[in-house]
């Protein structure tokens, strides 16, 4: 899977949760919950959707590795290669 397709999938799933946020306007290194103003349930929905989309097990123990957009992108990149 290419990095662009992973990035597009992440952007798509984030848009479903926070449709008013423009990805170009966020700091991709900051906490997702703060940048997208999402709560814990929204974050869980995001992780679940990405897990289904990529057929990955994304355990709660890995959530600290998914704090920012870039961190989550890297997590997905390493798990899908």
N, C-alpha and C positions, 0 to 999 in steps of 0.2 A: 504494500500500500504506500502511496506516495505521501510526502509531507503535505503537499497541497490538498490532497483529498482528506487527510486527517484534519487539517486546519479548517477546511470547508465544513466538515461534519461537526466539528466543535462549534464553529460559528453558528451553524444551523440550529443545533440543540440549545445554545445559549439564547438565540433569537426567539425560540419557542417560549423560554422562561421569562426573558426580559426583552420584549419586542421593541420597546422605546429606546433602547441603548444602541448607540452607534459604536461598533467595534473600533473604528478609526479614532474615536475620542477617548478611549480608555488607556490606562497605563497597564500594559500586559504583564508587568512584574508585580503588581499589587494584588492583594487578596481579592479573589473573585467575588466574595460576598459583599465586600465594600464597594468594589467597582461597579457591580451590577445591582447593588442594593437587593440582594436575595437572602432569604433566610435559610435555615438548616434544611427544611423540607424541600425547598427549591434546589438546593445543592444536591440532596439525595436524589431528587428527580433527574437532575442533570447526569449524575454518575450512573444511575440505573439506565437511562436512555443510551448513554454512550456504551455501557457494558453490553446492552442488547445489540446496538448497532454494529459493534465490532466483535461480538461474541467473546467477550472477555469477562473473567471474574475480577471484579474491582473491590477487594475487601476493605472494610472500614479501617483496618490497620494501615492501609496505603493512603488514606485521605490527606494526611499531612504532606504527601508528595504532590498533591493536586491543588495547592492553595491559590496559585495565580494562573492566569490564562497560559502563559509560557510554560509553567511547571506542568500543567495538565496536558498541554500539547506534547511536551517531552515524555511524560509518562505514557501517553498513548503511542507515541512514536516507538518507544523502546518495547512496549508490550505487543505491538502489531507487526514487528519485523521478525 
